[in-house]
Amino acid sequence: MNTIGPSHTPERARVLALGGGKGGAGRSTLCAEIARSLVRHNQRVLCVDTSPSCPNLHTFLHAPEPSYEHGPDDPPPLGMPGAHVADFIEDTGHRNIWLASLAAARGYPYVAQRIDPYELLEQLHELDFDWILIDLPAGLDPFSVSLFTLCDLPTLVCSPEPAAVRVTTQFLRATIFHALDHHPDADRVDAPLT
């Protein structure tokens, strides 16, 4: 369990993030399968696709493609005043599984979301679900590393190919440094070691 993220309470959903850095390792497939498994145990599940440019979790959940159109009556993009992730939750057609795509919550196509990972996690904690599964995109961007580090159950997904192992190792290294930097018991020594 995570020691630097917000403490878990029975009143809020458990948050599991699937990360690893390498595309094609199976994070989206695993996310959808975990969601279906949890539903068989009468759990209410929100899946969050955080890919800014190529969301695909909807295909594994047999849900409609996220809408990228923003009209005057649509909610503001995440990170803007008054925006909340709840405004972007869609029904998947599966009993007790919902989907939120951060790609649909952007102001402009193919631009990363402008929401802080801490703010997103805080908004997710306000929602009425038993589980929130976060499908992180490929890469080592600070947003993904932060979400992975702060969630309740950070889970690495890696295929056995050498490139995947290397990128997953780099992803894990980034999350460890992030965790060490943000841990409440971390020593704050600004002077060089002697």
Biotite code that builds the C-alpha atoms (Angstrom):
import biotite.structure as struc

atoms = struc.array([
    struc.Atom([0.000, 0.000, 0.000], chain_id="A", res_id=1, res_name="MET", atom_name="CA", element="C"),
    struc.Atom([1.047, 3.537, -0.671], chain_id="A", res_id=2, res_name="ASN", atom_name="CA", element="C"),
    struc.Atom([2.608, 5.492, 2.184], chain_id="A", res_id=3, res_name="THR", atom_name="CA", element="C"),
    struc.Atom([2.756, 8.955, 0.602], chain_id="A", res_id=4, res_name="ILE", atom_name="CA", element="C"),
    struc.Atom([-0.689, 9.246, -0.966], chain_id="A", res_id=5, res_name="GLY", atom_name="CA", element="C"),
    struc.Atom([-3.831, 10.219, 0.919], chain_id="A", res_id=6, res_name="PRO", atom_name="CA", element="C"),
    struc.Atom([-4.817, 7.750, 3.613], chain_id="A", res_id=7, res_name="SER", atom_name="CA", element="C"),
    struc.Atom([-7.526, 5.335, 2.583], chain_id="A", res_id=8, res_name="HIS", atom_name="CA", element="C"),
    struc.Atom([-10.823, 5.497, 4.406], chain_id="A", res_id=9, res_name="THR", atom_name="CA", element="C"),
    struc.Atom([-13.836, 3.201, 3.984], chain_id="A", res_id=10, res_name="PRO", atom_name="CA", element="C"),
    struc.Atom([-15.842, 6.193, 2.716], chain_id="A", res_id=11, res_name="GLU", atom_name="CA", element="C"),
    struc.Atom([-13.865, 6.522, -0.501], chain_id="A", res_id=12, res_name="ARG", atom_name="CA", element="C"),
    struc.Atom([-12.963, 4.286, -3.397], chain_id="A", res_id=13, res_name="ALA", atom_name="CA", element="C"),
    struc.Atom([-9.676, 2.451, -3.594], chain_id="A", res_id=14, res_name="ARG", atom_name="CA", element="C"),
    struc.Atom([-7.572, 3.791, -6.447], chain_id="A", res_id=15, res_name="VAL", atom_name="CA", element="C"),
    struc.Atom([-5.437, 1.401, -8.495], chain_id="A", res_id=16, res_name="LEU", atom_name="CA", element="C"),
    struc.Atom([-3.121, 2.778, -11.188], chain_id="A", res_id=17, res_name="ALA", atom_name="CA", element="C"),
    struc.Atom([-1.649, 0.629, -13.940], chain_id="A", res_id=18, res_name="LEU", atom_name="CA", element="C"),
    struc.Atom([1.665, 2.016, -15.186], chain_id="A", res_id=19, res_name="GLY", atom_name="CA", element="C"),
    struc.Atom([4.932, 0.932, -16.684], chain_id="A", res_id=20, res_name="GLY", atom_name="CA", element="C"),
    struc.Atom([5.995, 3.327, -19.389], chain_id="A", res_id=21, res_name="GLY", atom_name="CA", element="C"),
    struc.Atom([5.979, 1.039, -22.454], chain_id="A", res_id=22, res_name="LYS", atom_name="CA", element="C"),
    struc.Atom([3.089, 1.050, -24.881], chain_id="A", res_id=23, res_name="GLY", atom_name="CA", element="C"),
    struc.Atom([1.474, -2.270, -25.761], chain_id="A", res_id=24, res_name="GLY", atom_name="CA", element="C"),
    struc.Atom([2.298, -3.957, -22.451], chain_id="A", res_id=25, res_name="ALA", atom_name="CA", element="C"),
    struc.Atom([-1.343, -4.702, -21.682], chain_id="A", res_id=26, res_name="GLY", atom_name="CA", element="C"),
    struc.Atom([-2.391, -1.990, -19.209], chain_id="A", res_id=27, res_name="ARG", atom_name="CA", element="C"),
    struc.Atom([-5.723, -1.257, -20.917], chain_id="A", res_id=28, res_name="SER", atom_name="CA", element="C"),
    struc.Atom([-6.531, -4.955, -21.310], chain_id="A", res_id=29, res_name="THR", atom_name="CA", element="C"),
    struc.Atom([-5.710, -5.605, -17.664], chain_id="A", res_id=30, res_name="LEU", atom_name="CA", element="C"),
    struc.Atom([-7.690, -2.559, -16.547], chain_id="A", res_id=31, res_name="CYS", atom_name="CA", element="C"),
    struc.Atom([-10.819, -3.776, -18.367], chain_id="A", res_id=32, res_name="ALA", atom_name="CA", element="C"),
    struc.Atom([-10.418, -7.327, -17.043], chain_id="A", res_id=33, res_name="GLU", atom_name="CA", element="C"),
    struc.Atom([-9.943, -6.145, -13.452], chain_id="A", res_id=34, res_name="ILE", atom_name="CA", element="C"),
    struc.Atom([-13.067, -3.974, -13.815], chain_id="A", res_id=35, res_name="ALA", atom_name="CA", element="C"),
    struc.Atom([-15.130, -6.921, -15.074], chain_id="A", res_id=36, res_name="ARG", atom_name="CA", element="C"),
    struc.Atom([-13.797, -9.109, -12.276], chain_id="A", res_id=37, res_name="SER", atom_name="CA", element="C"),
    struc.Atom([-14.660, -6.541, -9.601], chain_id="A", res_id=38, res_name="LEU", atom_name="CA", element="C"),
    struc.Atom([-18.180, -6.153, -10.995], chain_id="A", res_id=39, res_name="VAL", atom_name="CA", element="C"),
    struc.Atom([-18.712, -9.907, -10.562], chain_id="A", res_id=40, res_name="ARG", atom_name="CA", element="C"),
    struc.Atom([-18.183, -9.193, -6.836], chain_id="A", res_id=41, res_name="HIS", atom_name="CA", element="C"),
    struc.Atom([-20.841, -6.451, -6.847], chain_id="A", res_id=42, res_name="ASN", atom_name="CA", element="C"),
    struc.Atom([-18.345, -3.593, -6.897], chain_id="A", res_id=43, res_name="GLN", atom_name="CA", element="C"),
    struc.Atom([-18.992, -0.265, -8.645], chain_id="A", res_id=44, res_name="ARG", atom_name="CA", element="C"),
    struc.Atom([-15.988, 0.620, -10.824], chain_id="A", res_id=45, res_name="VAL", atom_name="CA", element="C"),
    struc.Atom([-14.828, 3.768, -12.586], chain_id="A", res_id=46, res_name="LEU", atom_name="CA", element="C"),
    struc.Atom([-12.110, 3.267, -15.198], chain_id="A", res_id=47, res_name="CYS", atom_name="CA", element="C"),
    struc.Atom([-10.059, 6.360, -16.057], chain_id="A", res_id=48, res_name="VAL", atom_name="CA", element="C"),
    struc.Atom([-8.174, 6.511, -19.357], chain_id="A", res_id=49, res_name="ASP", atom_name="CA", element="C"),
    struc.Atom([-5.465, 9.147, -18.895], chain_id="A", res_id=50, res_name="THR", atom_name="CA", element="C"),
    struc.Atom([-3.957, 8.959, -22.379], chain_id="A", res_id=51, res_name="SER", atom_name="CA", element="C"),
    struc.Atom([-4.010, 12.491, -23.824], chain_id="A", res_id=52, res_name="PRO", atom_name="CA", element="C"),
    struc.Atom([-3.581, 11.550, -27.484], chain_id="A", res_id=53, res_name="SER", atom_name="CA", element="C"),
    struc.Atom([-4.590, 7.937, -28.047], chain_id="A", res_id=54, res_name="CYS", atom_name="CA", element="C"),
    struc.Atom([-7.215, 6.761, -25.570], chain_id="A", res_id=55, res_name="PRO", atom_name="CA", element="C"),
    struc.Atom([-8.225, 3.159, -26.202], chain_id="A", res_id=56, res_name="ASN", atom_name="CA", element="C"),
    struc.Atom([-9.703, 1.857, -22.947], chain_id="A", res_id=57, res_name="LEU", atom_name="CA", element="C"),
    struc.Atom([-13.197, 2.420, -24.375], chain_id="A", res_id=58, res_name="HIS", atom_name="CA", element="C"),
    struc.Atom([-12.544, -0.310, -26.971], chain_id="A", res_id=59, res_name="THR", atom_name="CA", element="C"),
    struc.Atom([-11.767, -2.873, -24.252], chain_id="A", res_id=60, res_name="PHE", atom_name="CA", element="C"),
    struc.Atom([-14.939, -1.904, -22.394], chain_id="A", res_id=61, res_name="LEU", atom_name="CA", element="C"),
    struc.Atom([-17.036, -1.902, -25.596], chain_id="A", res_id=62, res_name="HIS", atom_name="CA", element="C"),
    struc.Atom([-17.983, 1.717, -24.892], chain_id="A", res_id=63, res_name="ALA", atom_name="CA", element="C"),
    struc.Atom([-18.468, 4.551, -27.366], chain_id="A", res_id=64, res_name="PRO", atom_name="CA", element="C"),
    struc.Atom([-15.401, 6.542, -28.350], chain_id="A", res_id=65, res_name="GLU", atom_name="CA", element="C"),
    struc.Atom([-14.945, 9.600, -26.115], chain_id="A", res_id=66, res_name="PRO", atom_name="CA", element="C"),
    struc.Atom([-16.277, 12.820, -27.596], chain_id="A", res_id=67, res_name="SER", atom_name="CA", element="C"),
    struc.Atom([-13.724, 15.517, -28.328], chain_id="A", res_id=68, res_name="TYR", atom_name="CA", element="C"),
    struc.Atom([-16.221, 18.213, -29.254], chain_id="A", res_id=69, res_name="GLU", atom_name="CA", element="C"),
    struc.Atom([-16.527, 21.113, -26.849], chain_id="A", res_id=70, res_name="HIS", atom_name="CA", element="C"),
    struc.Atom([-19.500, 23.392, -27.329], chain_id="A", res_id=71, res_name="GLY", atom_name="CA", element="C"),
    struc.Atom([-20.714, 26.339, -25.289], chain_id="A", res_id=72, res_name="PRO", atom_name="CA", element="C"),
    struc.Atom([-23.013, 24.104, -23.221], chain_id="A", res_id=73, res_name="ASP", atom_name="CA", element="C"),
    struc.Atom([-20.321, 21.518, -22.432], chain_id="A", res_id=74, res_name="ASP", atom_name="CA", element="C"),
    struc.Atom([-18.452, 21.502, -19.121], chain_id="A", res_id=75, res_name="PRO", atom_name="CA", element="C"),
    struc.Atom([-15.119, 23.328, -19.033], chain_id="A", res_id=76, res_name="PRO", atom_name="CA", element="C"),
    struc.Atom([-11.948, 21.274, -19.615], chain_id="A", res_id=77, res_name="PRO", atom_name="CA", element="C"),
    struc.Atom([-10.295, 19.743, -16.558], chain_id="A", res_id=78, res_name="LEU", atom_name="CA", element="C"),
    struc.Atom([-7.993, 22.155, -14.816], chain_id="A", res_id=79, res_name="GLY", atom_name="CA", element="C"),
    struc.Atom([-10.229, 25.138, -15.557], chain_id="A", res_id=80, res_name="MET", atom_name="CA", element="C"),
    struc.Atom([-12.404, 26.803, -12.883], chain_id="A", res_id=81, res_name="PRO", atom_name="CA", element="C"),
    struc.Atom([-15.604, 24.854, -12.275], chain_id="A", res_id=82, res_name="GLY", atom_name="CA", element="C"),
    struc.Atom([-14.388, 21.700, -14.030], chain_id="A", res_id=83, res_name="ALA", atom_name="CA", element="C"),
    struc.Atom([-14.735, 18.296, -12.372], chain_id="A", res_id=84, res_name="HIS", atom_name="CA", element="C"),
    struc.Atom([-13.897, 14.809, -13.591], chain_id="A", res_id=85, res_name="VAL", atom_name="CA", element="C"),
    struc.Atom([-17.494, 13.770, -12.760], chain_id="A", res_id=86, res_name="ALA", atom_name="CA", element="C"),
    struc.Atom([-18.643, 15.805, -15.789], chain_id="A", res_id=87, res_name="ASP", atom_name="CA", element="C"),
    struc.Atom([-16.739, 13.445, -18.098], chain_id="A", res_id=88, res_name="PHE", atom_name="CA", element="C"),
    struc.Atom([-17.953, 10.084, -16.796], chain_id="A", res_id=89, res_name="ILE", atom_name="CA", element="C"),
    struc.Atom([-19.740, 7.972, -19.400], chain_id="A", res_id=90, res_name="GLU", atom_name="CA", element="C"),
    struc.Atom([-21.740, 4.782, -19.098], chain_id="A", res_id=91, res_name="ASP", atom_name="CA", element="C"),
    struc.Atom([-20.009, 1.807, -20.747], chain_id="A", res_id=92, res_name="THR", atom_name="CA", element="C"),
    struc.Atom([-23.086, -0.352, -21.128], chain_id="A", res_id=93, res_name="GLY", atom_name="CA", element="C"),
    struc.Atom([-21.637, -2.835, -18.625], chain_id="A", res_id=94, res_name="HIS", atom_name="CA", element="C"),
    struc.Atom([-23.439, -3.072, -15.329], chain_id="A", res_id=95, res_name="ARG", atom_name="CA", element="C"),
    struc.Atom([-21.499, -1.105, -12.655], chain_id="A", res_id=96, res_name="ASN", atom_name="CA", element="C"),
    struc.Atom([-18.613, -0.023, -14.943], chain_id="A", res_id=97, res_name="ILE", atom_name="CA", element="C"),
    struc.Atom([-18.187, 3.599, -15.977], chain_id="A", res_id=98, res_name="TRP", atom_name="CA", element="C"),
    struc.Atom([-15.465, 5.326, -17.979], chain_id="A", res_id=99, res_name="LEU", atom_name="CA", element="C"),
    struc.Atom([-13.852, 8.747, -17.776], chain_id="A", res_id=100, res_name="ALA", atom_name="CA", element="C"),
    struc.Atom([-11.466, 9.700, -20.571], chain_id="A", res_id=101, res_name="SER", atom_name="CA", element="C"),
    struc.Atom([-9.129, 12.570, -19.815], chain_id="A", res_id=102, res_name="LEU", atom_name="CA", element="C"),
    struc.Atom([-8.644, 13.022, -23.563], chain_id="A", res_id=103, res_name="ALA", atom_name="CA", element="C"),
    struc.Atom([-12.281, 14.101, -23.786], chain_id="A", res_id=104, res_name="ALA", atom_name="CA", element="C"),
    struc.Atom([-11.742, 16.440, -20.820], chain_id="A", res_id=105, res_name="ALA", atom_name="CA", element="C"),
    struc.Atom([-9.112, 18.571, -22.604], chain_id="A", res_id=106, res_name="ARG", atom_name="CA", element="C"),
    struc.Atom([-9.691, 21.970, -24.084], chain_id="A", res_id=107, res_name="GLY", atom_name="CA", element="C"),
    struc.Atom([-7.917, 21.172, -27.356], chain_id="A", res_id=108, res_name="TYR", atom_name="CA", element="C"),
    struc.Atom([-7.241, 17.878, -29.146], chain_id="A", res_id=109, res_name="PRO", atom_name="CA", element="C"),
    struc.Atom([-3.871, 16.243, -28.527], chain_id="A", res_id=110, res_name="TYR", atom_name="CA", element="C"),
    struc.Atom([-2.921, 18.661, -25.755], chain_id="A", res_id=111, res_name="VAL", atom_name="CA", element="C"),
    struc.Atom([-2.159, 17.200, -22.356], chain_id="A", res_id=112, res_name="ALA", atom_name="CA", element="C"),
    struc.Atom([-4.692, 17.829, -19.632], chain_id="A", res_id=113, res_name="GLN", atom_name="CA", element="C"),
    struc.Atom([-4.136, 20.916, -17.518], chain_id="A", res_id=114, res_name="ARG", atom_name="CA", element="C"),
    struc.Atom([-5.209, 19.380, -14.250], chain_id="A", res_id=115, res_name="ILE", atom_name="CA", element="C"),
    struc.Atom([-2.724, 18.752, -11.481], chain_id="A", res_id=116, res_name="ASP", atom_name="CA", element="C"),
    struc.Atom([-2.455, 15.057, -10.466], chain_id="A", res_id=117, res_name="PRO", atom_name="CA", element="C"),
    struc.Atom([-3.182, 15.963, -6.839], chain_id="A", res_id=118, res_name="TYR", atom_name="CA", element="C"),
    struc.Atom([-6.329, 17.826, -7.872], chain_id="A", res_id=119, res_name="GLU", atom_name="CA", element="C"),
    struc.Atom([-7.461, 14.947, -10.088], chain_id="A", res_id=120, res_name="LEU", atom_name="CA", element="C"),
    struc.Atom([-6.959, 12.445, -7.289], chain_id="A", res_id=121, res_name="LEU", atom_name="CA", element="C"),
    struc.Atom([-8.877, 14.699, -4.901], chain_id="A", res_id=122, res_name="GLU", atom_name="CA", element="C"),
    struc.Atom([-11.766, 14.884, -7.384], chain_id="A", res_id=123, res_name="GLN", atom_name="CA", element="C"),
    struc.Atom([-11.712, 11.091, -7.858], chain_id="A", res_id=124, res_name="LEU", atom_name="CA", element="C"),
    struc.Atom([-11.890, 10.607, -4.089], chain_id="A", res_id=125, res_name="HIS", atom_name="CA", element="C"),
    struc.Atom([-15.136, 12.615, -4.028], chain_id="A", res_id=126, res_name="GLU", atom_name="CA", element="C"),
    struc.Atom([-16.898, 10.147, -6.348], chain_id="A", res_id=127, res_name="LEU", atom_name="CA", element="C"),
    struc.Atom([-19.182, 7.344, -5.221], chain_id="A", res_id=128, res_name="ASP", atom_name="CA", element="C"),
    struc.Atom([-17.424, 4.205, -6.483], chain_id="A", res_id=129, res_name="PHE", atom_name="CA", element="C"),
    struc.Atom([-15.908, 1.168, -4.783], chain_id="A", res_id=130, res_name="ASP", atom_name="CA", element="C"),
    struc.Atom([-12.874, 1.115, -7.097], chain_id="A", res_id=131, res_name="TRP", atom_name="CA", element="C"),
    struc.Atom([-11.229, 3.582, -9.448], chain_id="A", res_id=132, res_name="ILE", atom_name="CA", element="C"),
    struc.Atom([-8.866, 2.016, -11.986], chain_id="A", res_id=133, res_name="LEU", atom_name="CA", element="C"),
    struc.Atom([-6.448, 4.391, -13.710], chain_id="A", res_id=134, res_name="ILE", atom_name="CA", element="C"),
    struc.Atom([-4.988, 3.312, -17.049], chain_id="A", res_id=135, res_name="ASP", atom_name="CA", element="C"),
    struc.Atom([-1.818, 5.384, -17.465], chain_id="A", res_id=136, res_name="LEU", atom_name="CA", element="C"),
    struc.Atom([-0.396, 6.120, -20.924], chain_id="A", res_id=137, res_name="PRO", atom_name="CA", element="C"),
    struc.Atom([2.982, 5.061, -22.234], chain_id="A", res_id=138, res_name="ALA", atom_name="CA", element="C"),
    struc.Atom([5.873, 7.303, -21.308], chain_id="A", res_id=139, res_name="GLY", atom_name="CA", element="C"),
    struc.Atom([7.476, 8.852, -18.269], chain_id="A", res_id=140, res_name="LEU", atom_name="CA", element="C"),
    struc.Atom([5.632, 12.155, -18.057], chain_id="A", res_id=141, res_name="ASP", atom_name="CA", element="C"),
    struc.Atom([5.408, 13.781, -14.607], chain_id="A", res_id=142, res_name="PRO", atom_name="CA", element="C"),
    struc.Atom([1.593, 13.568, -14.568], chain_id="A", res_id=143, res_name="PHE", atom_name="CA", element="C"),
    struc.Atom([1.615, 9.767, -14.937], chain_id="A", res_id=144, res_name="SER", atom_name="CA", element="C"),
    struc.Atom([4.494, 9.303, -12.507], chain_id="A", res_id=145, res_name="VAL", atom_name="CA", element="C"),
    struc.Atom([2.689, 11.425, -9.895], chain_id="A", res_id=146, res_name="SER", atom_name="CA", element="C"),
    struc.Atom([-0.638, 9.614, -10.284], chain_id="A", res_id=147, res_name="LEU", atom_name="CA", element="C"),
    struc.Atom([1.092, 6.251, -10.061], chain_id="A", res_id=148, res_name="PHE", atom_name="CA", element="C"),
    struc.Atom([2.999, 7.305, -6.958], chain_id="A", res_id=149, res_name="THR", atom_name="CA", element="C"),
    struc.Atom([-0.014, 8.796, -5.170], chain_id="A", res_id=150, res_name="LEU", atom_name="CA", element="C"),
    struc.Atom([-2.629, 6.090, -5.772], chain_id="A", res_id=151, res_name="CYS", atom_name="CA", element="C"),
    struc.Atom([-3.513, 3.414, -3.215], chain_id="A", res_id=152, res_name="ASP", atom_name="CA", element="C"),
    struc.Atom([-2.346, 0.451, -5.285], chain_id="A", res_id=153, res_name="LEU", atom_name="CA", element="C"),
    struc.Atom([0.345, 1.302, -7.848], chain_id="A", res_id=154, res_name="PRO", atom_name="CA", element="C"),
    struc.Atom([0.689, -1.666, -10.203], chain_id="A", res_id=155, res_name="THR", atom_name="CA", element="C"),
    struc.Atom([3.423, -2.132, -12.801], chain_id="A", res_id=156, res_name="LEU", atom_name="CA", element="C"),
    struc.Atom([2.519, -3.838, -16.062], chain_id="A", res_id=157, res_name="VAL", atom_name="CA", element="C"),
    struc.Atom([5.388, -5.071, -18.189], chain_id="A", res_id=158, res_name="CYS", atom_name="CA", element="C"),
    struc.Atom([5.842, -7.491, -21.066], chain_id="A", res_id=159, res_name="SER", atom_name="CA", element="C"),
    struc.Atom([8.987, -9.672, -21.141], chain_id="A", res_id=160, res_name="PRO", atom_name="CA", element="C"),
    struc.Atom([10.665, -7.934, -24.085], chain_id="A", res_id=161, res_name="GLU", atom_name="CA", element="C"),
    struc.Atom([13.943, -6.129, -23.263], chain_id="A", res_id=162, res_name="PRO", atom_name="CA", element="C"),
    struc.Atom([12.708, -2.672, -24.313], chain_id="A", res_id=163, res_name="ALA", atom_name="CA", element="C"),
    struc.Atom([9.636, -3.011, -22.098], chain_id="A", res_id=164, res_name="ALA", atom_name="CA", element="C"),
    struc.Atom([11.730, -4.107, -19.130], chain_id="A", res_id=165, res_name="VAL", atom_name="CA", element="C"),
    struc.Atom([14.082, -1.154, -19.647], chain_id="A", res_id=166, res_name="ARG", atom_name="CA", element="C"),
    struc.Atom([11.283, 1.437, -19.886], chain_id="A", res_id=167, res_name="VAL", atom_name="CA", element="C"),
    struc.Atom([9.437, -0.118, -16.942], chain_id="A", res_id=168, res_name="THR", atom_name="CA", element="C"),
    struc.Atom([12.644, 0.080, -14.900], chain_id="A", res_id=169, res_name="THR", atom_name="CA", element="C"),
    struc.Atom([12.968, 3.769, -15.818], chain_id="A", res_id=170, res_name="GLN", atom_name="CA", element="C"),
    struc.Atom([9.312, 4.336, -14.897], chain_id="A", res_id=171, res_name="PHE", atom_name="CA", element="C"),
    struc.Atom([9.811, 2.610, -11.550], chain_id="A", res_id=172, res_name="LEU", atom_name="CA", element="C"),
    struc.Atom([12.957, 4.651, -10.891], chain_id="A", res_id=173, res_name="ARG", atom_name="CA", element="C"),
    struc.Atom([11.036, 7.878, -11.607], chain_id="A", res_id=174, res_name="ALA", atom_name="CA", element="C"),
    struc.Atom([8.232, 6.877, -9.235], chain_id="A", res_id=175, res_name="THR", atom_name="CA", element="C"),
    struc.Atom([10.681, 5.946, -6.482], chain_id="A", res_id=176, res_name="ILE", atom_name="CA", element="C"),
    struc.Atom([12.418, 9.330, -6.749], chain_id="A", res_id=177, res_name="PHE", atom_name="CA", element="C"),
    struc.Atom([9.044, 11.067, -6.782], chain_id="A", res_id=178, res_name="HIS", atom_name="CA", element="C"),
    struc.Atom([7.947, 9.115, -3.710], chain_id="A", res_id=179, res_name="ALA", atom_name="CA", element="C"),
    struc.Atom([11.179, 9.830, -1.871], chain_id="A", res_id=180, res_name="LEU", atom_name="CA", element="C"),
    struc.Atom([10.889, 13.520, -2.669], chain_id="A", res_id=181, res_name="ASP", atom_name="CA", element="C"),
    struc.Atom([7.287, 13.721, -1.441], chain_id="A", res_id=182, res_name="HIS", atom_name="CA", element="C"),
    struc.Atom([7.351, 11.324, 1.499], chain_id="A", res_id=183, res_name="HIS", atom_name="CA", element="C"),
    struc.Atom([6.393, 13.086, 4.726], chain_id="A", res_id=184, res_name="PRO", atom_name="CA", element="C"),
    struc.Atom([9.367, 11.532, 6.533], chain_id="A", res_id=185, res_name="ASP", atom_name="CA", element="C"),
    struc.Atom([11.885, 12.390, 3.799], chain_id="A", res_id=186, res_name="ALA", atom_name="CA", element="C"),
    struc.Atom([14.969, 14.221, 4.966], chain_id="A", res_id=187, res_name="ASP", atom_name="CA", element="C"),
    struc.Atom([15.167, 17.667, 3.458], chain_id="A", res_id=188, res_name="ARG", atom_name="CA", element="C"),
    struc.Atom([18.873, 18.183, 3.056], chain_id="A", res_id=189, res_name="VAL", atom_name="CA", element="C"),
    struc.Atom([19.740, 20.926, 0.618], chain_id="A", res_id=190, res_name="ASP", atom_name="CA", element="C"),
    struc.Atom([23.461, 20.911, 1.373], chain_id="A", res_id=191, res_name="ALA", atom_name="CA", element="C"),
    struc.Atom([25.717, 18.529, -0.549], chain_id="A", res_id=192, res_name="PRO", atom_name="CA", element="C"),
    struc.Atom([26.638, 15.287, 1.211], chain_id="A", res_id=193, res_name="LEU", atom_name="CA", element="C"),
    struc.Atom([30.046, 15.318, 2.839], chain_id="A", res_id=194, res_name="THR", atom_name="CA", element="C"),
])
